[in-house]
Amino acid sequence: TICQLSKAREDTTVAKKTAIVERDDAITARDEAILSQKGAHEERNRLQVEKERAVRASIMKEREVAVLLRVMDNLNAKVSALQAAPTFPALTVAAPAPLPSAGLHPTVPTVEAPPPAAGQQPLSAPAAIPLSISTVGAAATVDALLPAAKRPKLENPDKLTDGVNPEWTQWKVQMEGKMRQDADYYGTPEARKDFVMSRVAGKAFKHLEPR
């Protein structure tokens, strides 16, 4: 009887230890399942954040391309309007006919002094004022109508890169002024496009390069 009781206690003890081990295994499995679910949730959140960032970047890129295309269209319209403006021919003056006798020159206009009033000394007449006319062949141009020097070009705007520094609105206004004031330097569409491409860099250059 004592042996049976002892064996029963041992069996009970083994059963309790087995139950404890099984409980610990169940707890471990539950913790692993919780960690797995937590990792899956974090991965799902990370993928969602990356997707939202990609969507925002795509929208910003489309907006930047649209803005740059509008700027290019506005610049082309301004330049086309300037090119369509009427031009006026240069003013020329016919050369004087040759005199029959050698050594004679055309009459030079002079300013005559007015007659003196009663009791005043007569005024001396000023020296003759010649007219300066430069002749080339059979025609002459009035020197006063020609500019003394070619007007200097406006300063080039800063390069547009990411639309932040400089801002695209500021860059657009400066480019329009440049094309308007220096239209004589950029007389062809190719020249205007080359100049615009020289004033962009980085993202702006990548957006305009295929065009």
C-alpha positions in Angstrom: 0.0 0.0 0.0 2.8 2.4 0.8 4.4 1.7 -2.5 1.2 2.4 -4.3 0.7 5.7 -2.5 4.3 6.7 -3.3 3.9 5.8 -6.9 0.7 7.8 -7.1 2.3 10.8 -5.6 5.1 10.6 -8.2 2.6 10.3 -11.0 0.8 13.3 -9.7 4.0 15.3 -9.4 5.0 14.3 -13.0 1.5 15.3 -14.2 1.8 18.7 -12.5 5.2 19.3 -14.0 3.9 18.3 -17.4 0.9 20.6 -17.0 3.3 23.5 -16.0 5.5 22.9 -19.1 2.5 22.7 -21.4 1.2 26.0 -19.8 4.6 27.7 -20.3 4.7 26.5 -24.0 1.2 27.9 -24.5 2.2 31.2 -23.0 5.3 31.3 -25.2 3.3 30.5 -28.3 0.8 33.2 -27.4 3.6 35.8 -27.0 5.1 34.8 -30.3 1.7 35.2 -32.0 1.3 38.6 -30.4 4.8 39.7 -31.6 4.1 38.4 -35.1 0.8 40.3 -35.3 2.6 43.4 -34.0 5.3 43.1 -36.6 2.8 42.6 -39.3 0.9 45.7 -38.2 4.1 47.8 -38.1 5.0 46.5 -41.6 1.6 47.4 -42.9 1.9 50.9 -41.4 5.3 51.4 -42.9 4.1 50.3 -46.4 1.1 52.7 -46.1 3.4 55.6 -45.2 5.7 54.9 -48.1 2.7 54.7 -50.4 1.4 58.1 -49.2 4.9 59.6 -49.7 5.1 58.3 -53.2 1.7 59.7 -54.1 2.6 63.1 -52.7 5.9 63.1 -54.6 4.1 62.2 -57.8 1.5 65.0 -57.3 4.3 67.6 -56.6 6.2 66.5 -59.7 3.1 66.9 -61.9 2.5 70.3 -60.4 6.1 71.4 -61.0 6.0 70.2 -64.6 2.7 72.0 -65.2 4.1 75.3 -63.7 7.3 75.0 -65.9 5.2 74.4 -69.0 3.0 77.4 -68.3 6.1 79.5 -67.8 7.5 78.3 -71.2 4.2 79.0 -72.9 4.0 82.5 -71.4 7.6 83.3 -72.4 7.0 82.1 -76.0 3.8 84.1 -76.2 5.6 87.3 -75.0 8.5 86.8 -77.4 6.1 86.1 -80.3 4.2 89.3 -79.5 7.5 91.3 -79.4 8.6 89.8 -82.8 5.2 90.7 -84.3 5.5 94.4 -83.3 5.9 96.7 -86.3 9.4 97.8 -87.2 10.3 101.2 -88.8 12.9 101.7 -91.5 16.1 103.7 -90.7 15.8 107.5 -91.4 18.0 108.6 -94.3 18.8 112.0 -95.8 19.7 112.3 -99.4 23.2 113.5 -100.1 23.5 117.1 -101.4 24.1 117.5 -105.2 27.7 118.3 -106.2 28.5 121.9 -106.8 29.7 123.0 -110.3 32.8 124.7 -109.1 35.7 123.0 -107.2 36.6 124.4 -103.8 33.0 125.5 -103.0 31.0 124.0 -100.1 27.3 123.9 -99.3 25.9 127.0 -97.7 26.1 126.7 -93.9 23.1 128.2 -92.0 23.9 131.0 -89.6 22.1 132.8 -86.8 21.7 136.5 -87.3 21.7 139.0 -84.4 18.5 141.0 -84.0 18.7 144.8 -84.7 19.6 146.9 -81.6 16.9 149.0 -79.9 17.1 152.8 -79.6 20.0 153.8 -77.3 21.5 150.3 -77.1 24.8 148.9 -78.4 24.6 146.5 -81.4 24.9 142.9 -80.5 27.7 140.9 -82.1 26.4 138.0 -84.2 27.3 134.5 -82.9 29.5 132.3 -84.9 27.9 130.1 -87.6 26.5 126.8 -86.4 27.3 124.1 -89.0 25.0 121.1 -89.5 26.9 117.8 -89.0 25.8 115.3 -91.7 27.8 112.1 -92.4 27.6 110.8 -96.0 28.0 107.3 -97.2 27.9 106.9 -101.0 24.7 108.5 -102.3 22.9 108.6 -98.9 23.5 110.2 -95.5 22.3 109.3 -92.0 21.6 111.8 -89.2 24.2 111.1 -86.5 21.8 112.2 -83.7 19.4 109.4 -84.5 22.0 106.7 -84.0 22.6 105.4 -80.4 26.0 106.2 -79.0 26.5 102.6 -77.8 24.5 99.4 -77.8 22.3 99.1 -74.7 23.8 96.5 -72.2 21.9 93.3 -71.6 19.9 92.8 -68.4 21.4 90.6 -65.7 20.5 87.0 -66.1 18.0 85.6 -63.5 19.1 83.0 -61.0 18.8 79.4 -62.1 15.5 77.7 -61.2 16.1 74.4 -59.5 13.4 73.2 -57.0 11.1 76.2 -57.1 12.2 77.3 -53.6 15.2 79.5 -54.1 14.4 81.3 -56.3 10.7 80.8 -56.3 9.2 80.0 -59.6 6.9 83.2 -59.6 10.0 85.4 -59.1 11.9 83.5 -61.8 9.0 83.7 -64.2 8.7 87.5 -63.8 12.5 88.0 -64.3 12.6 85.8 -67.4 9.7 87.6 -68.9 11.4 91.0 -68.3 14.6 89.5 -69.7 12.9 88.3 -72.9 11.1 91.6 -73.2 14.1 93.9 -72.8 16.6 91.8 -74.6 14.4 90.5 -77.4 17.0 91.6 -80.0 19.5 89.1 -78.5 17.1 86.2 -78.8 15.5 86.5 -82.2 14.7 82.8 -82.9 12.7 80.2 -80.9 15.8 78.0 -80.7 17.8 80.9 -79.1 15.0 81.5 -76.5 14.8 77.8 -75.6 18.6 77.6 -75.3 18.6 80.6 -72.9 15.7 79.2 -70.8 17.5 75.8 -70.6 20.6 77.6 -69.4 18.7 79.2 -66.5 17.4 75.9 -65.0 19.1 73.1 -63.2 18.4 70.1 -61.0 14.7 69.0 -61.0 13.7 71.8 -63.3 16.2 70.8 -65.9 15.1 67.1 -65.7 11.5 68.1 -66.2 12.3 70.3 -69.3 15.0 68.1 -70.8 12.7 65.8 -72.9 11.0 68.8 -74.4 
